[in-house]
Amino acid sequence: MERRQQRRLRLERHGLLSRKLSPKLRVFTSRKVFRSLLLALALIAILPPIYFHLRLRTFQKMQSQKCSWLRSLPLVCAHGGDSSKAFPNTMAAYQIALNYQADCIEIDVSRSSDGVLFALHDRDLQRITGNNNSKVSYLSSKEIKELDAVHQLKLEHHDLTVPTLEDALKLISGSVRQVILDAKVGPPLYEKEFAKDLLSVVDNTGCRNCLVWAKSDRFSRDVMKLSSDIMVGYIVMIDPSTGTRMKLLRMRGAAVVGVYHPLIDENLMKILQGYELNQLHGGIKRFMHGLLMMRTQ
């Protein structure tokens, strides 16, 4: 009997024979198994939704990168206001564009011979005078206002005043997301102090959403030298002296490039895609903010 007990003790000591569990120990063990089972079931229930949620977020992130333009849709810009219902670059044209909730209004800016900035294009002045050789820079502000008065008498609409740049900005700058000032630059003498005068009007009217561009690179550079606060751009078009397209990336520090719409082709899009890759790899640092605007005129 003793031998049998000694043998049993040796087996229990080496784990070859299990002892009888006490009732309390049995209850504890069963609870532990139950908790482990519950934890496993909870993990099985939770992990798949978490996995699919993370996968969905990854998919949505990829889609948002591919379709980022959906978050920043192109601005609808009224050139000279709504010129389909009123004479362009008049208070009436601007007001109609505002009534239709245009995102952006482009103002053609020309300077009279005595230095007053008007919201006026040479083309508009020629329609008023009936003379294809008329230029804003050849006339004084008084002469322009007199022509404007005669012009209004010929038309039925009674709010066709050609405004100064200051009047135009006071009307529209607080009601649109973007104001584009298209500076119409003439000979070098006409260009002198033009940038300074334009910035003075912008400051006086408190226009914080004004963007300035011109066909003259010299003018755009002058604006950038005089002010670091205003957004400046330049225009890509056909060079009248050579008959070839102007360079796309040609002005360091410019924020916007305006491209004449017939020049937007497959080759241009490849250049832009290459530019984006260079931006990602740090090859070009803030050459421009990457905003491409298409010009219709």
Secondary structure, 3 states (H helix, E strand, C coil): CHHHHHHHHHHHHCCCCCCCCCHHHHHHHHHHHHHHHHHHHHHHHHHHHHHHHHHHHHHHHHHHHHCHHHCCCCCCEEECCCCCCCCCCCHHHHHHHHHCCCCEEEEEEEECCCCCEEECCHHHHHHHHCCCCCCHHHCCHHHHHHHHHHHHHCCCCCCCCCCEHHHHHHHHCCCCCEEEEEECCCCHHHHCCHHHHHHHHHHHHCCCCEEEEECCHHHHHHHHHHCCCCEEEEEECECCCCCCECCCCCCCCCCEEEEEHHHCCHHHHHHHHHHHHHHHCCCCCCCCCCEEEEECC
